[in-house]
Amino acid sequence: MTPIQPVGKDRFMVSSTTRGGFTTDGQIKADLLDRARAFCGKKEMVLESSTSGGTQGWTPQTAEVLFKCE
């Protein structure tokens, strides 16, 4: 999982790459969303977009979450 990066005014991104294994896309995104919520602290985390790619158990899986704290 990458460190949370600013990508604009009050906007942030976090991403992850999982190599092999049997982690589902849903699990990867849930971990990223948990990290985003923790980063926002007492503020609300608002999801702006998310992407994912790769095949579970076959190719590296990637996921990215773009969010803002309100």
Secondary structure, DSSP 8 states (H G I E B T S, - for coil): ----EEEETTEEEEEEEE-SS---HHHHHHHHHHHHHHHHTTS-EEEEEEEEES-TTTS-EEEEEEEEE-
